[in-house]
Amino acid sequence: MDLQDQLKHLFPDHVSDDNVEEKSEDQEIWMQDDPLICKYEKRKGKPITIIEGYTGATSDFKILAKDIKTALSVGGSFKDDKIIIQGDYRDKIMEMLKEKGFRVKRVGG
């Protein structure tokens, strides 16, 4: 008797959530007409990449920030409707955003 059978025996009225499908995060993100701004700055002598200009929901922008950070394996944060990524990754970020369907505008150097 495996664990699932034991749980069914202990809780016969419980309905399993095995049939619930996970939502794809790429389909949830709202696409916009205006381009996202991708710019480079130095703060305290260290390079950072800032992405701003998203007009959709804040939760969608946070999902996008998490996708970028995990794809590049870098640190970063989400503050004041801006994604701040540690390091100069403008080219890689712009390529990723274009693959997702966003229009991106490069600002600065």
RAHUPE-V239262 format. One record per residue. N is the residue number from 1. RES is the residue in one small letter. NEAR is the number of other C-alpha atoms within 12 Angstrom. Layout:
n & res & near
N & RES & NEAR
N & RES & NEAR
//
This chain:
n & res & near
1 & m & 8
2 & d & 8
3 & l & 9
4 & q & 14
5 & d & 12
6 & q & 11
7 & l & 15
8 & k & 15
9 & h & 13
10 & l & 11
11 & f & 12
12 & p & 12
13 & d & 9
14 & h & 12
15 & v & 11
16 & s & 13
17 & d & 8
18 & d & 9
19 & n & 7
20 & v & 8
21 & e & 7
22 & e & 11
23 & k & 9
24 & s & 9
25 & e & 18
26 & d & 21
27 & q & 14
28 & e & 18
29 & i & 26
30 & w & 23
31 & m & 25
32 & q & 20
33 & d & 14
34 & d & 17
35 & p & 22
36 & l & 31
37 & i & 28
38 & c & 36
39 & k & 30
40 & y & 28
41 & e & 23
42 & k & 18
43 & r & 15
44 & k & 8
45 & g & 9
46 & k & 13
47 & p & 19
48 & i & 26
49 & t & 38
50 & i & 38
51 & i & 41
52 & e & 31
53 & g & 27
54 & y & 32
55 & t & 20
56 & g & 21
57 & a & 17
58 & t & 21
59 & s & 18
60 & d & 24
61 & f & 34
62 & k & 29
63 & i & 24
64 & l & 37
65 & a & 36
66 & k & 24
67 & d & 26
68 & i & 33
69 & k & 26
70 & t & 16
71 & a & 18
72 & l & 22
73 & s & 16
74 & v & 21
75 & g & 22
76 & g & 27
77 & s & 25
78 & f & 26
79 & k & 16
80 & d & 15
81 & d & 24
82 & k & 26
83 & i & 35
84 & i & 37
85 & i & 39
86 & q & 29
87 & g & 26
88 & d & 28
89 & y & 30
90 & r & 32
91 & d & 20
92 & k & 22
93 & i & 39
94 & m & 28
95 & e & 21
96 & m & 25
97 & l & 32
98 & k & 18
99 & e & 13
100 & k & 22
101 & g & 20
102 & f & 27
103 & r & 24
104 & v & 30
105 & k & 24
106 & r & 25
107 & v & 19
108 & g & 14
109 & g & 11
//
